[in-house]
Amino acid sequence: MKTTKILIIFCVLLSLQLQAQKYFTRSGITQFEASEKAFEPIEAINSSTTVLLDTNNGNIVSQVFMAGFQFKNALMQEHFNENYMDSYQYPKATFKGKLDNFSIVSLNANNSYDLNGVLTIKGIKKNIQTIVSVKVENNRIFISGSFYVNANDFDIKIPSIIRDKIAKQIEISINYELIEKK
Amino acid sequence: MYYYSIKKLFLITVLSVIPFLCEAQEDDLLRELDSLNQNEPKFELPAFKALQIGNLQSTKVVDKGDLYLVVAHRFGVLKNGIDDFFGLDQANTKIQLLYGLLPNLQLGFSRDSYEKTYSGTAKYKLFRQSDRVPVNVSLYGSVDMNSQLKKSLYPGLKTSDRFSYTAQILASRSFLEKLSLEVAPIFVRHNLQDLNFTKTQTHNQLLLGMGGRYKLSKRLSLNMDYAYNFSKNKNSLYKNPLTIGVDIETGGHVFQLLFTNSRASNDSSFLTETTGDWSKGEISFGFNIVRVF
C-alpha cells in the first residue's frame, strides 16, 4: 500500500516534470573575436542561434550553424568555414549546460548565474564555466555574457605564416532574448 | 510474500531507471532544440580557391568590394635548358586588377606582354552550388586588344583588326570534399588572323574547356585545365592548351605554379594561339600570384 502511494506521487512528479516550462529563441546573437592588435580584425556574428531553457531546473541548450557566422570580409568567411572549422563535416556547434540554482520566481532585475556545461565544436567536447547575467522583462528572459576558448582545444589549426594575426584565446559573447514556448 | 517481492522488484526497476530518465530528458532538450531549427544555413565548399584553374577561368567571382591583383608569368620553353635558364629569359608578364563591383559581378583590366595585349574582362556568377542548384554557373566575357601590330608595317590595318573576343559559360561542381570539375563551352572571335598559322580563315571558333582540381590538403591542390578546339584547321600550327599546376593558399594569397604549352595569359590568345606541343616537350613554367586587398 505504501509503495503504491510512493509510486503515485512519483508519477505525479514525473508528469509535472514533463510539463516543464520552457523559453526559447531562434535569433540569438553569438559573436566571436580573435583579433590581434595592429592586424585586420577577425570577428563574426551569428544572429540565428537557437536556445532552449527549461525554467524548472535551469537546463539550457543552444546551437549555432557555422555557415551562419557573418564576417565583414567574404573571403575570410570562406576560409573560416573551409580551412578552420571544417563546416562541411561539422556544420554546427552545440552547448548543453545548466544555470546553477536557477529559479524564475526569484528573478527580478539583474541576476548573475554560474553557467556550467559542455561546448561541442568540430565534434570535440570541452567543459565551459562562466558567469552570465539573466534578467526577466515582460515575460522575456535575457541572457548575456562572454567566455574564452582556446583554438587548440578544438583542433583548430592555424598555419605558422598567420599565427601572429589570429589570437589564440578567442572571446565568445552571447546575447539571447528568450520567449515562452507554448 | 511472493506478491510483495514482485512489487518490490518493480519499484527497484522503476527507481533504477530514473537516472536514465533524467539523462534522457536533457537529450530530449537537445532534440527539442533541433526541432526549433527552421532553415539551416549550409556551407557549400567552394569549387576553386582562385579565379583561374590554371589558365582557364574558374567559376569563382571576386566578392563585392574586394580588389584582387593577379600577376602572371609565363616563361619560355623549358627544353632550351641552361642556355636561357629554362625559359626564364623569355618571360611574358600579365598584370591584372580585378574588382568586385556588385555582388556576383567582377570587372577586370590587364596588360599581357604577349602581343602587348590590353584586356577588359567581366565575370558574373549566375548560380552557386546548393541544395537547389547542383552546379556553380558563371558567365565570362573578355575583350583583348593587340597593341603590338604597327600601322607602319601593315598600312591597311584597321583599329577593329586589333580586337579579339571570348564568351564563356563556366559550369563547375565540387564532388565529395576534394574533387571539383568544370566544363566551359567557349566562343572565340578574332577579327584578324595570321593565315601562316591558322591555314584557313577561322575567325569564329568554338571550344570546350575542361578543368578540375583535387585537394591534396586544406591549402594545397593539384589543378589541370584543357580546351578542345572544334573549329581549327587540322593543319593549323596552333595547339590545344593544356595546363597542369598546383594551388598554394596562404590566407590572402594564392600561389599558382604551373606548366603549360601556352605563352600567353590573356583569354583569346591562350585558348586559340598556343604554339607549344606537350609531346615535343614545348612546355613552359609559369605562375599566377593572386593577392586580395
Boltz contact constraints between the chains, C-beta under 6 A:
constraints:
  - contact:
      token1: [A, 3]
      token2: [B, 7]
      max_distance: 6.0
  - contact:
      token1: [A, 3]
      token2: [B, 11]
      max_distance: 6.0
  - contact:
      token1: [A, 26]
      token2: [B, 36]
      max_distance: 6.0
  - contact:
      token1: [A, 50]
      token2: [B, 33]
      max_distance: 6.0
  - contact:
      token1: [A, 50]
      token2: [B, 36]
      max_distance: 6.0
  - contact:
      token1: [A, 50]
      token2: [B, 37]
      max_distance: 6.0
  - contact:
      token1: [A, 52]
      token2: [B, 29]
      max_distance: 6.0
  - contact:
      token1: [A, 52]
      token2: [B, 32]
      max_distance: 6.0
  - contact:
      token1: [A, 52]
      token2: [B, 33]
      max_distance: 6.0
  - contact:
      token1: [A, 59]
      token2: [B, 26]
      max_distance: 6.0
  - contact:
      token1: [A, 59]
      token2: [B, 29]
      max_distance: 6.0
  - contact:
      token1: [A, 61]
      token2: [B, 29]
      max_distance: 6.0
  - contact:
      token1: [A, 61]
      token2: [B, 30]
      max_distance: 6.0
  - contact:
      token1: [A, 61]
      token2: [B, 33]
      max_distance: 6.0
  - contact:
      token1: [A, 63]
      token2: [B, 33]
      max_distance: 6.0
  - contact:
      token1: [A, 65]
      token2: [B, 40]
      max_distance: 6.0
  - contact:
      token1: [A, 65]
      token2: [B, 41]
      max_distance: 6.0
  - contact:
      token1: [A, 67]
      token2: [B, 41]
      max_distance: 6.0
  - contact:
      token1: [A, 67]
      token2: [B, 42]
      max_distance: 6.0
  - contact:
      token1: [A, 67]
      token2: [B, 43]
      max_distance: 6.0
  - contact:
      token1: [A, 68]
      token2: [B, 41]
      max_distance: 6.0
  - contact:
      token1: [A, 74]
      token2: [B, 63]
      max_distance: 6.0
  - contact:
      token1: [A, 75]
      token2: [B, 292]
      max_distance: 6.0
  - contact:
      token1: [A, 78]
      token2: [B, 46]
      max_distance: 6.0
  - contact:
      token1: [A, 81]
      token2: [B, 43]
      max_distance: 6.0
  - contact:
      token1: [A, 83]
      token2: [B, 218]
      max_distance: 6.0
  - contact:
      token1: [A, 87]
      token2: [B, 43]
      max_distance: 6.0
  - contact:
      token1: [A, 88]
      token2: [B, 43]
      max_distance: 6.0
  - contact:
      token1: [A, 88]
      token2: [B, 45]
      max_distance: 6.0
  - contact:
      token1: [A, 161]
      token2: [B, 250]
      max_distance: 6.0
  - contact:
      token1: [A, 162]
      token2: [B, 251]
      max_distance: 6.0
